Amino acid sequence: MTQKRILSGMRPTGSVHLGNFFGAVQNWVALQEEYECFFMSADFHALTSEYRESRKIAQFSRENIADWIAAGLDPNRATIFIQSHVPEHAELHVLLSCITPLGWLERVPTYKAQLKELESKGVDNYAFLGYPVLQAADIFLYKGDVVPVGEDQIPHLELTREIARRFNSIFGKAIFPEPQPKLTKTPLLLGLDARKMSKSYGNSIELGEEPTAVEKKVKSMFTDPARVKRSDPGHPEVCNVWTFHSLFNTTDRHGQIGEECRTARIGCTDCKGELAKKLAEWQGPIFERRRELLSRPAQLDEIIAAGTDRAKKIAAATMAEVREAVFGGR
């Protein structure tokens, strides 16, 4: 039985942080056991907002891929590559942009919100508006059957499906399948300041960060704002540190910490100290694997090159079908 195919990616706009891991990478590691997976460092997508810092994107792409592998992605089971190394992504994006109505893009629910959030980066450009079209091209090149998404990303996927239907209808060939959503549940992991964990906010813990730096960051985390004194009873359900414990401590101990917090038997300093220790135990093996891989750049180059070769072969075959449908062959 042929495996169904998945394409997913991450924008290399900075180091991979814990939010990225629990929001995407952890799920990728599980998916590679069941699907034929393609995971890309989406550097074209990164350029839509980071064009002023474009020289950093190549470095982040390599480091991100090292993070993914250190966290459990297997280059022998998944195709790992850099988006811009496969120029067919850009070519198909241009062709799809010709058939995608402007109104479809303007009604994407997250567009206006992201436009405001990233206003300082000057994202009032065509590429940022056309982001979903490039996303559709990414999926179509590999004829992805399934796309891992959260509930909030369903509208993006529906737009991809609409573009597939429109292309197939206009050019009279069912080249692109309509990808189905694979809903993924991810824990809500906020940043050090209890806002969304984001590279741009500077409130993240990086996956490959030095253990001493991680400990310092954990000790700076916001806790229950209503707990002023050590003797005050706490409210763990509103404390970000307690949420972190749910991921890095045992289930039983997580519950115990909650009770100790409510009865003031544990203070915030001790609570954060225990979290720092547990996080270091979890993160240590990933940190060492990442360091080892980055110390052997030739090996990392080989992994990326092998993934790119495989991606190119499939993308080239798809584009041959597309050119035949659009231009009658070239």
Backbone hydrogen bonds in HBPLUS format (Angstrom, degrees):
<---DONOR---> <-ACCEPTOR-->    atom                        ^
c    i                          cat <-CA-CA->   ^        H-A-AA   ^      H-
h    n   atom  resd res      DA  || num        DHA   H-A  angle D-A-AA Bond
n    s   type  num  typ     dist DA aas  dist angle  dist       angle   num
A0036-GLU N   A0004-LYS O   2.89 MM  32  6.05 170.6  1.90 158.7 161.3     1
A0145-ASP N   A0005-ARG O   2.90 MM 140  5.34 140.4  2.06 130.7 142.1     2
A0146-VAL N   A0005-ARG O   3.23 MM 141  6.40 164.3  2.25 164.0 165.1     3
A0006-ILE N   A0036-GLU O   2.93 MM  30  6.20 159.0  1.97 153.7 155.8     4
A0038-PHE N   A0006-ILE O   2.82 MM  32  6.06 142.3  1.96 150.8 163.3     5
A0008-SER N   A0038-PHE O   2.98 MM  30  6.45 156.6  2.04 164.9 172.5     6
A0040-MET N   A0008-SER O   3.05 MM  32  6.55 155.0  2.11 145.6 152.9     7
A0010-MET N   A0040-MET O   3.16 MM  30  6.72 146.5  2.27 159.4 169.4     8
A0042-ALA N   A0010-MET O   2.87 MM  32  5.51 153.2  1.94 132.4 138.6     9
A0013-THR N   A0011-ARG O   2.91 MM   2  5.66 134.0  2.13 106.6  92.9    10
A0207-LEU N   A0016-VAL O   2.74 MM 191  5.76 173.4  1.74 148.0 149.8    11
A0020-ASN N   A0017-HIS O   2.96 MM   3  5.29 119.2  2.34 105.5 120.1    12
A0021-PHE N   A0017-HIS O   2.99 MM   4  6.37 154.3  2.06 151.2 159.4    13
A0018-LEU N   A0205-ILE O   2.92 MM 187  5.96 150.5  2.00 167.9 173.7    14
A0022-PHE N   A0018-LEU O   2.98 MM   4  6.21 173.3  1.98 159.7 158.1    15
A0023-GLY N   A0019-GLY O   2.82 MM   4  5.69 137.3  2.00 137.1 150.0    16
A0024-ALA N   A0020-ASN O   2.83 MM   4  5.64 138.3  2.00 141.9 148.5    17
A0025-VAL N   A0020-ASN O   3.22 MM   5  6.54 152.6  2.30 141.1 146.3    18
A0026-GLN N   A0021-PHE O   2.77 MM   5  5.54 171.4  1.77 155.1 153.0    19
A0027-ASN N   A0024-ALA O   2.96 MM   3  5.36 120.2  2.32 109.0 123.8    20
A0028-TRP N   A0024-ALA O   2.94 MM   4  6.26 151.8  2.02 151.0 160.2    21
A0029-VAL N   A0025-VAL O   3.00 MM   4  6.28 159.7  2.04 157.8 161.2    22
A0031-LEU N   A0027-ASN O   2.91 MM   4  6.18 155.5  1.97 151.4 159.1    23
A0032-GLN N   A0028-TRP O   3.06 MM   4  6.27 148.4  2.16 157.1 162.3    24
A0033-GLU N   A0030-ALA O   3.23 MM   3  5.81 160.0  2.27 113.4 119.4    25
A0034-GLU N   A0031-LEU O   2.93 MM   3  5.44 151.7  2.01 115.5 123.7    26
A0035-TYR N   A0031-LEU O   2.92 MM   4  5.89 162.9  1.95 171.7 177.2    27
A0079-THR N   A0037-CYS O   2.91 MM  42  6.17 173.6  1.92 156.1 154.1    28
A0039-PHE N   A0079-THR O   2.81 MM  40  6.15 164.2  1.84 164.0 169.3    29
A0081-PHE N   A0039-PHE O   3.12 MM  42  6.60 154.2  2.19 150.8 157.9    30
A0041-SER N   A0081-PHE O   2.89 MM  40  6.40 151.4  1.97 149.8 159.0    31
A0043-ASP N   A0041-SER O   2.94 MM   2  5.84 131.2  2.18 110.9  96.1    32
A0083-GLN N   A0041-SER O   3.01 MM  42  5.87 168.4  2.02 144.2 148.0    33
A0046-ALA N   A0042-ALA O   3.04 MM   4  6.39 148.0  2.14 142.5 152.3    34
A0047-LEU N   A0043-ASP O   3.10 MM   4  6.31 145.8  2.22 142.7 150.0    35
A0048-THR N   A0045-HIS O   3.15 MM   3  5.55 146.2  2.27 107.3 116.2    36
A0049-SER N   A0046-ALA O   3.24 MM   3  6.05 156.6  2.30 120.0 124.5    37
A0050-GLU N   A0046-ALA O   2.89 MM   4  5.79 151.0  1.97 151.9 159.8    38
A0053-GLU N   A0050-GLU O   2.90 MM   3  5.35 148.9  2.00 113.5 123.3    39
A0056-LYS N   A0053-GLU O   3.08 MM   3  5.89 157.9  2.13 123.7 129.7    40
A0057-ILE N   A0054-SER O   3.08 MM   3  5.39 148.0  2.18 107.2 116.4    41
A0060-PHE N   A0056-LYS O   2.99 MM   4  6.27 164.9  2.02 157.2 161.7    42
A0061-SER N   A0057-ILE O   2.86 MM   4  6.06 149.6  1.95 148.8 157.5    43
A0062-ARG N   A0058-ALA O   3.27 MM   4  6.56 162.2  2.30 149.1 151.1    44
A0063-GLU N   A0059-GLN O   3.05 MM   4  6.31 169.4  2.07 154.5 157.7    45
A0064-ASN N   A0060-PHE O   2.74 MM   4  5.77 156.8  1.79 149.7 156.3    46
A0065-ILE N   A0061-SER O   3.08 MM   4  6.26 160.9  2.12 147.3 151.9    47
A0066-ALA N   A0062-ARG O   3.03 MM   4  6.31 154.7  2.09 147.5 154.7    48
A0067-ASP N   A0063-GLU O   2.93 MM   4  6.23 149.6  2.02 144.0 152.5    49
A0068-TRP N   A0064-ASN O   2.89 MM   4  6.26 157.0  1.94 152.2 158.2    50
A0069-ILE N   A0065-ILE O   3.04 MM   4  6.29 166.5  2.06 152.9 155.4    51
A0070-ALA N   A0066-ALA O   2.91 MM   4  6.04 161.1  1.95 147.4 153.5    52
A0071-ALA N   A0067-ASP O   2.89 MM   4  6.05 138.7  2.06 144.5 155.8    53
A0071-ALA N   A0068-TRP O   3.13 MM   3  5.08 125.5  2.45  91.3 105.6    54
A0073-LEU N   A0068-TRP O   3.03 MM   5  5.65 170.9  2.04 140.2 137.3    55
A0072-GLY N   A0069-ILE O   3.06 MM   3  5.19 157.4  2.11 103.8 111.0    56
A0077-ARG N   A0074-ASP O   2.90 MM   3  5.40 158.1  1.95 117.5 124.7    57
A0078-ALA N   A0074-ASP O   2.89 MM   4  5.99 151.9  1.97 161.1 170.0    58
A0085-HIS N   A0082-ILE O   3.01 MM   3  5.58 150.5  2.10 118.2 127.3    59
A0086-VAL N   A0083-GLN O   3.00 MM   3  5.74 164.6  2.02 122.3 126.7    60
A0089-HIS N   A0086-VAL O   3.11 MM   3  6.24 173.5  2.12 135.4 136.2    61
A0090-ALA N   A0087-PRO O   3.01 MM   3  5.52 124.3  2.33 110.8 122.4    62
A0091-GLU N   A0087-PRO O   3.23 MM   4  6.62 159.3  2.27 149.0 155.1    63
A0092-LEU N   A0088-GLU O   2.94 MM   4  5.99 173.7  1.94 152.2 153.6    64
A0093-HIS N   A0089-HIS O   3.07 MM   4  6.12 148.4  2.18 137.4 146.7    65
A0094-VAL N   A0090-ALA O   3.11 MM   4  6.39 154.5  2.18 147.8 152.5    66
A0095-LEU N   A0091-GLU O   3.25 MM   4  6.61 162.5  2.28 150.2 154.0    67
A0096-LEU N   A0092-LEU O   2.89 MM   4  6.09 163.1  1.92 154.9 159.5    68
A0097-SER N   A0093-HIS O   2.91 MM   4  6.03 147.2  2.02 146.0 155.2    69
A0098-CYS N   A0095-LEU O   3.25 MM   3  5.44 141.6  2.40  98.6 108.9    70
A0099-ILE N   A0096-LEU O   3.10 MM   3  5.51 148.1  2.21 108.1 116.7    71
A0104-TRP N   A0101-PRO O   3.11 MM   3  5.56 136.2  2.31 107.8 118.4    72
A0105-LEU N   A0102-LEU O   3.06 MM   3  5.46 124.8  2.38 105.9 118.8    73
A0106-GLU N   A0102-LEU O   3.10 MM   4  6.42 159.1  2.14 153.8 160.3    74
A0107-ARG N   A0103-GLY O   3.21 MM   4  6.25 133.9  2.43 141.0 149.7    75
A0108-VAL N   A0105-LEU O   3.24 MM   3  5.52 167.8  2.25 110.2 113.6    76
A0111-TYR N   A0108-VAL O   3.05 MM   3  5.54 156.7  2.11 119.4 126.7    77
A0114-GLN N   A0110-THR O   2.92 MM   4  6.02 163.0  1.95 156.3 160.5    78
A0115-LEU N   A0111-TYR O   2.85 MM   4  6.01 149.9  1.94 149.0 158.7    79
A0116-LYS N   A0112-LYS O   3.10 MM   4  6.32 150.2  2.19 143.4 149.4    80
A0117-GLU N   A0113-ALA O   2.95 MM   4  6.18 161.2  1.99 146.2 152.1    81
A0118-LEU N   A0114-GLN O   2.88 MM   4  5.87 156.8  1.93 149.3 153.5    82
A0119-GLU N   A0116-LYS O   3.30 MM   3  5.00 163.8  2.33 106.1 105.6    83
A0121-LYS N   A0118-LEU O   2.90 MM   3  5.54 155.8  1.96 120.8 128.5    84
A0122-GLY N   A0119-GLU O   3.10 MM   3  5.54 167.8  2.12 116.4 119.6    85
A0129-LEU N   A0125-ASN O   3.31 MM   4  6.61 162.9  2.34 150.6 155.2    86
A0130-GLY N   A0126-TYR O   2.76 MM   4  5.95 154.0  1.83 155.1 163.9    87
A0131-TYR N   A0128-PHE O   3.33 MM   3  5.08 164.0  2.36  99.4 102.7    88
A0133-VAL N   A0130-GLY O   2.89 MM   3  5.36 134.1  2.10 113.9 126.9    89
A0134-LEU N   A0130-GLY O   3.29 MM   4  6.72 155.8  2.35 156.0 162.8    90
A0135-GLN N   A0131-TYR O   2.99 MM   4  6.24 154.4  2.05 149.9 158.1    91
A0136-ALA N   A0132-PRO O   2.91 MM   4  6.13 147.6  2.02 137.3 145.1    92
A0137-ALA N   A0133-VAL O   2.97 MM   4  6.30 155.7  2.03 146.1 152.7    93
A0138-ASP N   A0134-LEU O   2.91 MM   4  6.22 153.8  1.98 149.6 156.3    94
A0139-ILE N   A0135-GLN O   3.22 MM   4  6.55 158.0  2.27 147.2 151.3    95
A0140-PHE N   A0136-ALA O   2.86 MM   4  6.06 167.5  1.88 158.0 162.0    96
A0141-LEU N   A0137-ALA O   2.98 MM   4  5.99 158.1  2.03 152.3 155.9    97
A0144-GLY N   A0139-ILE O   3.05 MM   5  5.33 174.2  2.06 146.0 147.8    98
A0143-LYS N   A0140-PHE O   2.90 MM   3  4.57 156.4  1.96 100.0 107.5    99
A0180-GLN N   A0145-ASP O   2.82 MM  35  6.18 169.0  1.84 147.2 145.0   100
A0147-VAL N   A0180-GLN O   2.91 MM  33  6.23 151.3  1.99 158.7 162.9   101
A0182-LYS N   A0147-VAL O   2.88 MM  35  5.69 151.6  1.96 143.3 137.5   102
A0149-VAL N   A0182-LYS O   3.06 MM  33  5.98 154.4  2.13 128.5 135.6   103
A0184-THR N   A0149-VAL O   2.90 MM  35  5.88 147.4  2.01 148.1 153.3   104
A0153-GLN N   A0150-GLY O   2.97 MM   3  5.43 157.7  2.02 115.3 122.6   105
A0154-ILE N   A0151-GLU O   3.32 MM   3  5.65 169.5  2.34 111.5 114.5   106
A0156-HIS N   A0153-GLN O   3.08 MM   3  5.34 123.3  2.41 104.5 118.4   107
A0157-LEU N   A0153-GLN O   3.20 MM   4  6.60 156.7  2.26 153.1 159.5   108
A0158-GLU N   A0154-ILE O   2.91 MM   4  6.20 154.2  1.98 155.7 163.7   109
A0159-LEU N   A0155-PRO O   3.09 MM   4  6.31 148.6  2.19 141.8 149.1   110
A0160-THR N   A0156-HIS O   3.15 MM   4  6.52 151.7  2.23 142.4 150.0   111
A0161-ARG N   A0157-LEU O   2.96 MM   4  6.31 152.7  2.03 148.4 155.9   112
A0162-GLU N   A0158-GLU O   2.89 MM   4  6.19 149.1  1.99 143.9 152.6   113
A0163-ILE N   A0159-LEU O   2.94 MM   4  6.24 155.4  2.00 151.4 157.4   114
A0164-ALA N   A0160-THR O   3.02 MM   4  6.32 154.5  2.09 146.4 153.3   115
A0165-ARG N   A0161-ARG O   2.99 MM   4  6.28 162.3  2.02 149.6 153.7   116
A0166-ARG N   A0162-GLU O   2.94 MM   4  6.15 160.3  1.98 149.5 155.0   117
A0167-PHE N   A0163-ILE O   2.92 MM   4  6.07 165.7  1.94 152.4 156.1   118
A0168-ASN N   A0164-ALA O   2.96 MM   4  6.10 174.9  1.97 155.8 157.5   119
A0169-SER N   A0165-ARG O   2.95 MM   4  6.01 148.6  2.05 142.5 151.4   120
A0170-ILE N   A0166-ARG O   2.90 MM   4  6.05 169.5  1.91 154.5 157.0   121
A0171-PHE N   A0167-PHE O   3.01 MM   4  6.09 173.2  2.02 161.0 162.7   122
A0172-GLY N   A0168-ASN O   2.97 MM   4  5.54 111.6  2.45 125.9 137.9   123
A0175-ILE N   A0173-LYS O   2.87 MM   2  5.53 134.4  2.08 105.2  91.3   124
A0191-GLY N   A0195-ARG O   2.65 MM   4  5.41 174.5  1.65 174.1 174.9   125
A0194-ALA N   A0191-GLY O   2.94 MM   3  5.08 162.2  1.97 116.3 117.7   126
A0192-LEU N   A0203-ASN O   2.82 MM  11  5.04 162.2  1.85 139.6 144.3   127
A0222-PHE N   A0192-LEU O   2.96 MM  30  6.25 165.7  1.98 178.6 175.0   128
A0201-TYR N   A0198-SER O   3.22 MM   3  5.23 135.8  2.43  95.2 106.7   129
A0202-GLY N   A0199-LYS O   3.20 MM   3  5.27 144.7  2.33  98.4 108.6   130
A0209-GLU N   A0206-GLU O   3.31 MM   3  5.12 160.6  2.35 109.7 107.4   131
A0213-ALA N   A0210-GLU O   2.98 MM   3  5.31 123.0  2.32 107.2 121.7   132
A0214-VAL N   A0210-GLU O   3.03 MM   4  6.36 152.3  2.11 154.0 162.8   133
A0215-GLU N   A0211-PRO O   3.00 MM   4  6.25 161.6  2.03 151.6 155.6   134
A0216-LYS N   A0212-THR O   3.16 MM   4  6.36 156.7  2.22 140.3 146.2   135
A0217-LYS N   A0213-ALA O   3.01 MM   4  6.26 153.2  2.09 144.4 151.6   136
A0218-VAL N   A0214-VAL O   2.90 MM   4  6.17 160.9  1.94 156.6 161.5   137
A0219-LYS N   A0215-GLU O   3.12 MM   4  6.33 156.7  2.17 146.8 152.5   138
A0220-SER N   A0217-LYS O   2.97 MM   3  5.11 143.3  2.11 100.5 112.0   139
A0221-MET N   A0218-VAL O   3.15 MM   3  5.32 166.1  2.17 109.5 113.7   140
A0227-ARG N   A0224-ASP O   3.11 MM   3  5.54 160.5  2.15 113.3 119.4   141
A0232-ASP N   A0229-LYS O   3.00 MM   3  5.28 156.3  2.06 108.6 116.3   142
A0234-GLY N   A0261-CYS O   2.87 MM  27  5.10 162.0  1.90 134.6 133.1   143
A0238-VAL N   A0235-HIS O   3.01 MM   3  5.95 167.8  2.03 130.3 134.0   144
A0239-CYS N   A0236-PRO O   2.95 MM   3  4.85 163.5  1.98 107.2 112.0   145
A0243-THR N   A0239-CYS O   3.38 MM   4  6.80 148.9  2.49 141.5 149.9   146
A0244-PHE N   A0240-ASN O   3.06 MM   4  6.43 153.1  2.14 149.2 155.8   147
A0245-HIS N   A0241-VAL O   3.02 MM   4  6.38 149.9  2.11 144.6 153.1   148
A0246-SER N   A0242-TRP O   3.19 MM   4  6.54 138.5  2.37 140.3 150.2   149
A0246-SER N   A0243-THR O   3.09 MM   3  5.22 128.9  2.36  97.1 110.3   150
A0247-LEU N   A0244-PHE O   2.96 MM   3  5.40 149.7  2.06 110.7 119.8   151
A0248-PHE N   A0244-PHE O   3.08 MM   4  6.36 149.3  2.18 151.2 160.7   152
A0249-ASN N   A0245-HIS O   2.84 MM   4  5.05 141.1  1.99 144.5 143.6   153
A0254-HIS N   A0250-THR O   2.83 MM   4  6.01 153.8  1.90 152.4 160.3   154
A0255-GLY N   A0251-THR O   3.14 MM   4  6.44 157.9  2.19 149.0 153.3   155
A0256-GLN N   A0252-ASP O   3.00 MM   4  6.31 153.9  2.07 146.4 154.3   156
A0257-ILE N   A0253-ARG O   2.86 MM   4  6.07 161.2  1.89 154.5 158.3   157
A0258-GLY N   A0254-HIS O   3.14 MM   4  6.40 154.5  2.21 143.4 150.1   158
A0259-GLU N   A0255-GLY O   3.10 MM   4  6.44 157.2  2.16 148.3 153.4   159
A0260-GLU N   A0256-GLN O   2.82 MM   4  6.08 161.6  1.85 155.2 161.0   160
A0261-CYS N   A0257-ILE O   2.85 MM   4  5.97 147.2  1.96 146.7 155.1   161
A0262-ARG N   A0258-GLY O   3.05 MM   4  6.29 160.6  2.09 146.7 151.5   162
A0263-THR N   A0259-GLU O   3.10 MM   4  6.30 143.8  2.23 144.6 153.7   163
A0265-ARG N   A0260-GLU O   2.71 MM   5  4.76 140.3  1.86 149.1 153.5   164
A0266-ILE N   A0260-GLU O   3.31 MM   6  5.41 138.5  2.50 120.9 115.6   165
A0264-ALA N   A0261-CYS O   3.12 MM   3  4.96 163.6  2.15 103.3 107.6   166
A0271-CYS N   A0267-GLY O   2.95 MM   4  6.12 158.1  2.00 151.7 159.0   167
A0272-LYS N   A0268-CYS O   2.90 MM   4  6.05 158.6  1.94 149.3 153.8   168
A0273-GLY N   A0269-THR O   2.95 MM   4  6.13 145.9  2.07 140.2 150.5   169
A0274-GLU N   A0270-ASP O   2.98 MM   4  6.24 156.0  2.04 151.3 155.5   170
A0275-LEU N   A0271-CYS O   3.11 MM   4  6.36 154.0  2.18 140.9 148.3   171
A0276-ALA N   A0272-LYS O   2.89 MM   4  6.10 159.0  1.93 148.3 153.4   172
A0277-LYS N   A0273-GLY O   3.20 MM   4  6.45 152.8  2.28 142.4 148.7   173
A0278-LYS N   A0274-GLU O   3.05 MM   4  6.34 163.6  2.07 151.3 155.2   174
A0279-LEU N   A0275-LEU O   2.81 MM   4  5.95 162.8  1.84 158.4 163.5   175
A0280-ALA N   A0276-ALA O   3.01 MM   4  6.09 152.1  2.09 140.2 147.5   176
A0281-GLU N   A0277-LYS O   3.09 MM   4  6.38 151.8  2.17 145.4 152.5   177
A0282-TRP N   A0278-LYS O   3.07 MM   4  6.36 154.8  2.13 146.8 153.1   178
A0283-GLN N   A0279-LEU O   2.81 MM   4  5.89 162.0  1.85 152.0 157.6   179
A0284-GLY N   A0280-ALA O   2.89 MM   4  5.57 143.9  2.02 141.4 148.2   180
A0287-PHE N   A0283-GLN O   2.92 MM   4  6.12 163.3  1.95 162.8 168.4   181
A0288-GLU N   A0284-GLY O   3.02 MM   4  6.29 159.3  2.06 156.7 161.7   182
A0289-ARG N   A0285-PRO O   3.02 MM   4  6.21 163.3  2.04 148.3 152.6   183
A0290-ARG N   A0286-ILE O   2.93 MM   4  6.05 159.6  1.98 151.5 157.5   184
A0291-ARG N   A0287-PHE O   2.98 MM   4  6.15 162.7  2.01 148.1 152.8   185
A0292-GLU N   A0288-GLU O   2.98 MM   4  6.14 158.9  2.03 148.1 153.7   186
A0293-LEU N   A0289-ARG O   3.02 MM   4  6.21 158.9  2.07 146.4 151.8   187
A0294-LEU N   A0290-ARG O   2.97 MM   4  6.19 166.6  1.99 158.3 161.4   188
A0295-SER N   A0291-ARG O   3.04 MM   4  6.12 130.3  2.29 137.4 149.9   189
A0295-SER N   A0292-GLU O   3.25 MM   3  5.14 133.2  2.49  91.1 103.8   190
A0296-ARG N   A0293-LEU O   3.06 MM   3  5.33 156.8  2.11 106.3 113.7   191
A0299-GLN N   A0296-ARG O   3.04 MM   3  5.60 128.5  2.31 114.2 125.9   192
A0300-LEU N   A0296-ARG O   3.34 MM   4  6.75 156.3  2.40 149.1 155.9   193
A0301-ASP N   A0297-PRO O   2.85 MM   4  6.09 156.1  1.91 150.5 157.3   194
A0302-GLU N   A0298-ALA O   3.00 MM   4  6.24 151.5  2.08 143.2 150.4   195
A0303-ILE N   A0299-GLN O   3.07 MM   4  6.38 152.9  2.15 146.2 153.0   196
A0304-ILE N   A0300-LEU O   3.03 MM   4  6.30 165.7  2.05 153.9 157.0   197
A0305-ALA N   A0301-ASP O   2.82 MM   4  5.97 159.6  1.86 150.3 156.7   198
A0306-ALA N   A0302-GLU O   2.91 MM   4  6.00 160.8  1.94 146.4 151.3   199
A0307-GLY N   A0303-ILE O   3.04 MM   4  6.24 160.6  2.08 147.4 152.8   200
A0308-THR N   A0304-ILE O   2.86 MM   4  6.02 154.6  1.92 146.7 154.4   201
A0309-ASP N   A0305-ALA O   2.92 MM   4  6.12 158.7  1.96 149.8 154.8   202
A0310-ARG N   A0306-ALA O   3.19 MM   4  6.44 161.9  2.23 146.1 150.2   203
A0311-ALA N   A0307-GLY O   2.94 MM   4  6.14 163.6  1.97 149.4 154.6   204
A0312-LYS N   A0308-THR O   2.78 MM   4  5.92 160.7  1.81 154.2 159.5   205
A0313-LYS N   A0309-ASP O   3.15 MM   4  6.36 158.4  2.20 146.8 151.2   206
A0314-ILE N   A0310-ARG O   3.34 MM   4  6.64 162.5  2.38 150.7 154.2   207
A0315-ALA N   A0311-ALA O   2.88 MM   4  6.04 164.6  1.90 155.4 160.6   208
A0316-ALA N   A0312-LYS O   2.77 MM   4  5.82 158.6  1.82 151.7 157.1   209
A0317-ALA N   A0313-LYS O   3.19 MM   4  6.35 154.5  2.26 138.6 144.8   210
A0318-THR N   A0314-ILE O   3.06 MM   4  6.34 157.7  2.11 148.7 154.7   211
A0319-MET N   A0315-ALA O   2.94 MM   4  6.16 161.7  1.97 150.2 155.2   212
A0320-ALA N   A0316-ALA O   3.01 MM   4  6.20 140.8  2.16 142.0 151.9   213
A0321-GLU N   A0317-ALA O   3.37 MM   4  6.70 152.8  2.45 142.5 147.9   214
A0321-GLU N   A0318-THR O   3.09 MM   3  5.29 119.8  2.47 100.2 114.1   215
A0322-VAL N   A0318-THR O   2.99 MM   4  6.34 154.5  2.05 147.0 155.1   216
A0323-ARG N   A0319-MET O   2.85 MM   4  5.96 168.5  1.86 150.6 152.8   217
A0324-GLU N   A0320-ALA O   3.15 MM   4  6.23 154.8  2.22 138.9 145.8   218
A0325-ALA N   A0321-GLU O   3.02 MM   4  6.25 153.5  2.09 145.3 152.4   219
A0326-VAL N   A0322-VAL O   2.85 MM   4  6.07 158.6  1.90 156.2 162.2   220
A0327-PHE N   A0323-ARG O   2.74 MM   4  5.41 154.6  1.80 142.2 150.7   221
A0329-GLY N   A0323-ARG O   3.27 MM   6  5.33 170.5  2.28 112.7 110.1   222
A0328-GLY N   A0324-GLU O   2.95 MM   4  4.30 129.0  2.22 110.1 119.1   223
